Structure formats: C-alpha cells, structure tokens
Amino acid sequence: MAPQVRFSRRALLASALATLATPRIVRGAAPEASAKISDAAWNDLARQITGGVIRPPDPRFIVLTRPENLRFYDPPDTPDAIDPNAPLAVVRPRDPKEVAAALMWAEHVGLPMVPRSGGHSYAACSTIPGLVIHAGAMRQVRASAGSPMIETGGGVLNGDVFSALKNTNHGIVHGRCTTVGLSAFLMGGGIGLSMREFGVGCDRVEAVELVLANGRTVVATAGNDYKDLFWAVRGGGGGNLAFATRWWLRSFPVGKVIAFYAHWWSGDTKAILRRLVRALEASPEQMGAQMSISASVADTKSPNEIKLIGQFNGSRAKFDAALGGALTDADKYLPVELPYWDAQEFFDIEAVPNRYRETSLFADRVSDECIDEACRLMRTLPSPQARSRLTMFLTGGQINKVKPEATAFVHRSSQWLLNPILEWDQQQTPEAHMKWQRDVQDGLAAIIGQTSSYQNFPDPDAANPAEIYWGSNLTRLERVKATYDGHRIFTPPRNQGIPLSS
Ligand SMILES: Cc1cc2nc3c(=O)[nH]c(=O)nc-3n(C[C@H](O)[C@H](O)[C@H](O)COP(=O)(O)OP(=O)(O)OC[C@H]3O[C@@H](n4cnc5c(N)ncnc54)[C@H](O)[C@@H]3O)c2cc1C
C-alpha cells in the first residue's frame, strides 16, 4: 500500500485558491484584438476544428486557458471585467491536420498563437492575448509488453503516462507533477528522479511528429531529413520550433525502488546540508534526489527546514550503504520499498495555481563555501509577505555522458541544479522580494562561476535568457529556427523565444 505521505508543493495555498477549481464565467477577452476578428472568421476556424472554438463566456474557457502561474494572467473575478492579458479563444485540435488548420488560420487573420498542454510554464508561456492551440485532445499513450517503445500523443500529461504504464514494467524519465505536459517537458530537456541512471527525458526520444510553421507535418528522427530539427527539439524549449503531436520514447525496465523522505527542523543547517550534498554526490547513478531549504527572515530563532525526497533503484542494503548514514539524525525519516509506479504516487505533487517566480542555476560543483552562503542567504528573506526556498536537484550521472552538442539541451556537466523559488499571494508583485531572489541567484552564480539555467524553468525576468538556456548551442539552434520558422511564428511570450541573429 502506498504511504499517506504526499508532498504538495503548493499545499499552503490550496485552500485559499480552491475556488479557482470552479469555472467562472468571464468576458476576459481583450476588446481591441477581439474586435479585429470577424464572426465569419471565427466561424471559419470553428468549421475546421472538431469541437469548434471555445470563447468567453463558455465556462470551459478559463479551465483551458488559466496558467498555473497567475502572475501573468489571473482570470478576473467579475463577469464584466476586461483583462488585456486574456486569450481570445482556445481550440482543441484532435490531429496534426487540425493543428495545421489552426496555425494557418491564426497566420491568415494575423493573430499570435501559442501551443498549450498542461499550462504549467513558470512564465505562463501558453497564455497570450491571442489563440491558444490546446493539445488536450491528443492524450493517448500506447505501450505493449513486448516492446520498449512508448508512443504518446502531443497533449499527454504526466498523469496519463503514470496511468498507462502503472501495470507494466516500463518506465520513462518524468517529473513529479501529474498535470505537467510531456511535450514541453521533453522539449526543454526533462529532469526527474531517474535521470542520473537514464539521462534527461529528451535523451530517450526516438522520434517526434511535428506540425511546422508552414502547416506541414513531419516526423523527425536522428537519421532522416529532419535530423537538425530532431536535434533542436530536444532542448530547444516548448513552444519554440513546432507543434509536437506525437512522441516515440525508448522506455527502461522498472521493478522495485527505495522511495525515501527525510525532514530536518532542528540541528545545524549548514552541517546537515554539507553532509547531504557530499553523500548524494558520491552515491551511485541509481540514486535520484531533490532537497529544499526553506527561507526565513533574519531574526528567526529556529533553524531553516531541510526536506529531502528521493528514489534509489537498488536494494535496501545498497541504499543504506550509500546514504543511510547521512540521514540518521533527521527529525523524520521514511524509507520504503515500493514497486516503481507505486513510488511515483508517493512522490507526486499537486500543482495549485498561484503567483511565483523560479530562477535556476546549473552547478558543476557545489563547494562548502557555496553551501554556507546558500544557508546564510536563506536567512535574509526581506519579510514574511512572500515565501521562498532553495531547491536542489541532484543531476550528473548519465546526463553528463552525452556530449553538450549532441542535443540542444546543453547542460551536460553539472552535479546539481539549484532553484531559488519565490511565491506570494497578493496581486501585487513583491518587488523587494523579487530583488532579493535575484540577488540570491546572482550571489550563488558568482561563487559557482556559472550562469547556465534550465529552459524548463523559464525565468521571465532574466537579462539574457537565450545565452543561459542554450549556451554554446545557441548559434546552431538559431540556424535551425531560421530554417523551419524564419518568421518566428512559434515564439513564446515573456522573452522565452529562440532569437534570430540576422
Ligand atoms: C508543479 C510543477 C512541477 C514541475 N516539475 C518538473 C520536473 O520535475 N522536471 C522538469 O523537467 N520540469 C518540471 N516542471 C517544468 C515543466 O517541465 C515545464 O514548465 C513545462 O514547460 C510545462 O509543460 P506544460 O505543457 O505543462 O505547460 P504549458 O504552459 O502548456 O507549455 C509550456 C510551453 O510549451 C509549449 N507547448 C505546450 N505543448 C506543446 C506542444 N504540444 N508542442 C509544442 N509546444 C508546446 C507552450 O506553448 C509553452 O511555451 C514543473 C512545473 C511545474 C509547474
């Protein structure tokens, strides 16, 4: 039986925001842009898409367009409110032909569009004042006992994969949130607890079906005419190159794993963290882990909390030998052996829409100095008006066995991914805290001597996003972009697009 422990990342906000689960009727569309599209044009689009066009006040509109990060668009409370950030309409094409029809229609009427699957972009990149092309009608997952190949639709969510593979011995690299979309996860790289043993998610892609900016549907593989596109799509970022409608992934066999959780709320934070970092770095590739250090204001008396969750693909004896000694003084410690897919229920997190910003930093090495500085910084939160924590993902292993130039996902030498998170409840962005978070990011970057960031944790306020996401692969990525989308039809908002240098 799966244990009752669940680690809801935004559980604190769950009750406050529960009302958002109920669709509200709004007239949210920006008036000017909406007025430019004639009823005849909307009808023309509706004729081409099964299920038609969904526009306010259709109650499905909010559910299908509301982003997980409400910082950039929070559907208005009153039916009469007009929100200039609201999308105009959403369509749910059921196959590449309908995706192409929606793309061509948007181009014809001059409306920007974005693809959408799970709506979990940290920068709300799947919500713009334009047309949302939602992949949610393409959520099939096919797995067969005799073959390692998994075939999924372009709108599949993590939870669909969990359900389809639950009774099989197939696994893929995936994240912990059941409502994150698989396409964007893979297009940005894809980190998960199995990545040290099996690489990032995109390392196990065999082929992908894409609808291009010109409306053509192609299948890209490492060996066919679209090998450049295949290279670019594995790390180039969701929404950036083409619309993904189908994936073929090479799974790995799964059996039982040790799932573990440890929590410290007393003791010497720096000493605990140093010990954990060193023990995890030295552990075998079968170890996956993620930990977080909570932030507090300066005069807080109690130590900052450390939480660690992870998974070990091996025996309990080997797990204890690798990590057990580092966990014995935890205030709470729960290791349990579970079938792989039951363990994922132990880990899964519920995403509740709220306001936040996440920054990130790959680190080839986290020195003692860096740990001490991280602990110091986590005690300098300006005020309790916003919450923060520093999350640390253990990377390395098989991720680094792939050359940085082999895929557009360039981050192939790190041991850790550091991730300062800031969350707040009020409408107004807490400027002092935003500055503080940026100082934390910059301070750690200065010690580590690196600035590379994870493109799946898009930072809407980063000064040079393309450089920190794609580094030495940027020039080639720009070339592929120019070949397949020279007019930048696929351009995520908030500075998350692949630039074109000429
Ligand atoms: C709670 C939570 C947990 C997370 N956990 C992890 C994790 O463990 N590991 C990890 O690597 N990442 C994780 N992420 C980040 C996640 O991978 C990215 O935010 C991802 O982009 C979300 O995809 P989505 O489909 O849910 O979001 P969306 O907002 O729908 O899409 C994100 C971007 O991809 C584009 N896009 C969506 N569907 C398609 C498509 N079919 N074809 C082309 N472009 C498309 C959108 O236009 C947008 O630009 C997490 C995010 C959240 C909010």
The ligand as a Gaussian input file, in Angstrom:
#p B3LYP/6-31G(d) Opt

LIG

0 1
 C        4.383000      21.920000     -10.401000
 C        5.435000      21.789000     -11.457000
 C        6.328000      20.726000     -11.406000
 C        7.322000      20.602000     -12.389000
 N        8.208000      19.555000     -12.309000
 C        9.159000      19.414000     -13.257000
 C       10.087000      18.336000     -13.210000
 O       10.062000      17.524000     -12.300000
 N       11.008000      18.239000     -14.205000
 C       11.058000      19.138000     -15.248000
 O       11.909000      18.981000     -16.129000
 N       10.197000      20.160000     -15.306000
 C        9.257000      20.316000     -14.334000
 N        8.398000      21.374000     -14.401000
 C        8.547000      22.322000     -15.502000
 C        7.801000      21.826000     -16.719000
 O        8.508000      20.802000     -17.354000
 C        7.672000      22.974000     -17.716000
 O        7.029000      24.042000     -17.067000
 C        6.880000      22.577000     -18.943000
 O        7.105000      23.536000     -19.927000
 C        5.406000      22.514000     -18.645000
 O        4.712000      21.986000     -19.741000
 P        3.140000      22.152000     -19.812000
 O        2.671000      21.506000     -21.039000
 O        2.530000      21.715000     -18.528000
 O        2.988000      23.713000     -19.867000
 P        2.404000      24.687000     -20.979000
 O        2.352000      26.005000     -20.288000
 O        1.163000      24.167000     -21.588000
 O        3.538000      24.686000     -22.076000
 C        4.850000      25.118000     -21.808000
 C        5.478000      25.633000     -23.117000
 O        5.484000      24.608000     -24.079000
 C        4.649000      24.921000     -25.192000
 N        3.914000      23.707000     -25.561000
 C        2.960000      23.060000     -24.860000
 N        2.537000      21.985000     -25.539000
 C        3.244000      21.938000     -26.695000
 C        3.247000      21.077000     -27.826000
 N        2.431000      20.020000     -27.892000
 N        4.112000      21.340000     -28.837000
 C        4.947000      22.407000     -28.785000
 N        4.973000      23.267000     -27.736000
 C        4.129000      23.026000     -26.705000
 C        3.792000      26.085000     -24.746000
 O        3.434000      26.946000     -25.810000
 C        4.702000      26.775000     -23.743000
 O        5.614000      27.627000     -24.412000
 C        7.404000      21.538000     -13.437000
 C        6.495000      22.600000     -13.489000
 C        5.529000      22.736000     -12.507000
 C        4.589000      23.912000     -12.556000

